[in-house]
C-alpha cells in the first residue's frame, strides 16, 4: 500500500521515479522569460470520496515554469487533482513533490468565484493574499504593485460591489500574485465571464505567467482556452491521465489558426470518445 505524503525530494530524483502519462509527444517547449516556478512530480496519486474513487493512480512530472491545462468531462477528477496539488484536500495514497521545501505562499489558487471580502476595499482585498506578511511595512506597496500588474491601479479604493465581473477576477488574480507564488493553480477562473472579457483575461494570465515565471496549472472545460494558453494539455478520463499533448505553437498564439484548430480537434476527439464509452 502506498503512503500518502507531500515530499521535497530533488527534482532529478523525482523525475526519474515518476512514470509519465501515455501518448506524450516530446517537442521543444517555450519557457517563461524568468523561471522562478517549482517543478512538480506526482506518483501513484489516489483520492476517494466514500466509495467513489475519483483519482486512480496519477503519475505526472511538470517542469518548473511550465503552463499546464487540465481538461475532462465533469466529475473526471480534474478539480480534485488541483486541490490536492494546492494542499486543500488530503491525499489518500501516493505523493506530490515540489523538488524542495515549500512555504505556504509558494502555492496559490484562483477560483471561478472571486471570493472578495465585500467589507474591504480593493487594495485591502489584494493585501489578504500576503497572509502572514499582511502586517509588514511594505504590504501596501506590494498590493499596489500587484494591482498595477492586473491593470486596476485606479480601482484601489473602490468597493467590490461596484466592480464588473472581469474586474473582480482581476482583483482575485492580484490577490493571488501579490505573494509572488511559485505555483499558481487556476480552477476554472474564467468560466463565468462573457466571451470578450474572457479573452482579455486569458491574455492577462499569459502575460503575468511570462513576467513572473511561476508554474501554472489551469483546470478548464474550454479546450480552445487550454490550447491558447498552455504548453501542455492533459486529458483526464476516469481518474487517470488518458492523453498528454504538448502545444508547440509559438507565442503569442494566433487564435483560429489551423495549428491550434488541429490540436483542439484532437483533444475534443478524445473527450468525445470518453463520452461514447459511458
N, C-alpha and C positions, 0 to 999 in steps of 0.2 A: 504494500500500500504506500502511495506517495504521501509525503509530508507537506502540509500547506505552509508556505513561508514566503517572505519577501527578502531576497538575497542581494548582496552587494559584491558579488564576485567580479574579478576583472573582465572587461568586455571580451577580450580574446578567448578566455576560457568559456564564458557563457556562449559565445558564438559557435565554438567548436562543439559544445554539448547540445545545442538546440537543433532539432530536426526541422528543416524548412518546409513550408507548405508546398503542396503539389502544384504543377503547372507553372512554376516561376520562370519567366523569361529574363535572362541576365543580359542587361544592356547598360549603357552609360547612364549615370544619374547626375542631375544638375543640383549642386549643393547651394544652400543659402550663402549669402555674402560673408557672414560671420557665423561660424559654427560654435554655438555655446550650448546646444542641446545635449541631452543624455541619451546614450544607447539604451535599448530596451530588449531584453531577452525573456521569453516565456517558454516554459517547458511543462508539458503534461497538465495544463490548467483545466480544472474541472469545477463546476458550480451547479448546485441543485437548489431548488426551492420546493421543499417537501418531496413528493415523488417525481417532480418534473426536473429532469436533468437538462439544464439549459446549455452548458458548455461541456463537451465530451472529449476533452483532450486537445487543447490548443498548444501547438508548437510554433514559435514565431521569433524572428530576430529583426529588430528595426534599428538601423544605424543612427548615430547621433545626428540630429538636424533634419532627418527625413520627414516629408509630409505624407502621411498615410491616410487614406479614406477607407472606411469600412461600410459595406452595403449588404443588404439582405432583406428578405421579407420580414414583416412584423413578427416578433416572437422568436427570431432566429438566434438571439443571444448577443447581438452587437452592442447594445447599450449596457448589458451586463458585463461584457468584456471591458468596456470603457470604465465602468465604475470600479471594477477590480484593479485596473491599472492605476486609477486615481486613489485607491485605498478607501473608497467609500463603502465597499462591501467586503466581507470576509471570504478568503479563498477556502474551498473545501479540500482541494488537493492540487499539487503542482507548485510551481514557483514563478515569481516575477522578479527580475533583477534589473538594476539600472547601472551596473558597472562600478558603482561606488556608493558610499553612504550618502543619503539624501536628507534634505531638510524639508519641513512642511511647505515652505514657499517655493520649492523646486517644481512642484506639480500643482497646476491649477486647472479648474474645469469651468467651461462656459456652457450654460444650459439653454434650452429652447426658450424658456421664460427668463426675462432679465433679472427677476428676483431683486429688484431695487428696494431700498428702505423708503417708504413713502414720506416718512417724517424727517428725512435727511436730504439736504441739497445735493446736487450732482457731485461737487467736489468731495463732500463727506462720504458719498457712496463709493467713490473710487478709493478713498483712503481705507475703506473697510478691507480692501484687498491686501493691505500691508500687514494685516494680522498683528503679531506682537510688536511690529515696528511702527504701529499707528501713532504711538506717543513720541516718536523720535522727532528731533528738531527739524529734520528735512522732509517730514511727511507731506506737508502742503506742497512743497516744491516738486516732490516725486509724483504726487497726484496730478498736479498741473501739467507736468511733462507728459504723463500718460494721456491726459485729455487732449493735448496738442497732437499726440500721435494718432488719435482716433478722430481728429477734426472737430472737437467740441469745446475748445478753449473758451468760446464766447458763451457757453452754457453753464459755466462752473457754479453760478449762484442760482440756477433755476431749480424748481421742484420737479421730481419725476413725472408728476401728473400732467405737466404742460408739454412734455416731450412726445414726439411721434414714436411709432414702434421701432423704426430704424434707429432713431436717436437713443432710445432706451437700450437697444442692443449694443450701440457704440459705447455707452456708459458701462455696460456689463463687460465689454471687451477691455475697456480701460482699467476696470477693477481687476480683471484677470492679468493684465500686463504689468500693473504697477510694481509688483514684486519681482519683475524680471524672471519669470519662471523658465525652467529648462525643459519642461514637458508641459504642453498645453493641450488639453483634451476638449473637444467640441462635441457636445451631444445634441445634434440637430439644431444648432443655434439660429439658423436662418429659416426654419420651416414655416414660421407664422408671418413672414414678410411678403409684401407684394413683389412681383417679378422684377421691376426695375430697382427697387431698394435692395432686393436680394443680390442682384448682380453687383451693385455698388459695394455691398458688404463683402461679397466674395473677393473683390479686388482689394479691399482693405485688409482682409485676413491674409491674403497672399503677400501684400506689401509688408505688414508688420512681421510676418514669418521670415521674410527675406532680410529685413532690417535687424531682427533680434536673433535669428538662427536657432530658435527653440525646436525641439522635436514636436511635431503637430500630429494629432490623431483625431480625425473627423468622422463621426458617425452621421450618415445621411441616407435618406430614401431617394435622393435625387442623383441618378447616375451621371447626368451631364455635369452637375456640380462636382462630383467626385473626379471626373477626368479633367475638368477645367482647373482644379486646384492641386491635385495630389501628384506626388512622384510615383505612387503605387496604390493600387486599389485591391482590397481584399473582399472576396465574396464569402459570406458565412452562410452555411446551409446545415440545418440540423445539428447545430452546436459545434461544427468543425469548419476549418478553412477549406472551402471547396475549390477556390480559384484565386490566384495571386498574379496580378497583372502590373507590370512596370510601365508607367506612362512616360514615353520618351520624347514627347512633343516639346519643342523649345518654348521658353517663356520670353515675353508674355504670350499666353495661349491665344490662338485665333479661334474664337467661338464659331461653331458652324463649319469648321474646316473638315475636309474629307478624312484626315488623320484621326481627329477626335471623334467624328461620327462612327468610324470603323471600330474604335475602341469601345465606344458606348454601346454599339450594336453587339459586340462580342460579350460584354458584361451582361447586357439585358438578356441575351440568349441563355446564359447560364441561370439567371434568375427565373426566367420563364420555364426553363426545363425543370428547375426545382419545384415550381408550382405544379407542373404536369405530373410530378411523382407523388403529390399529396392529394 
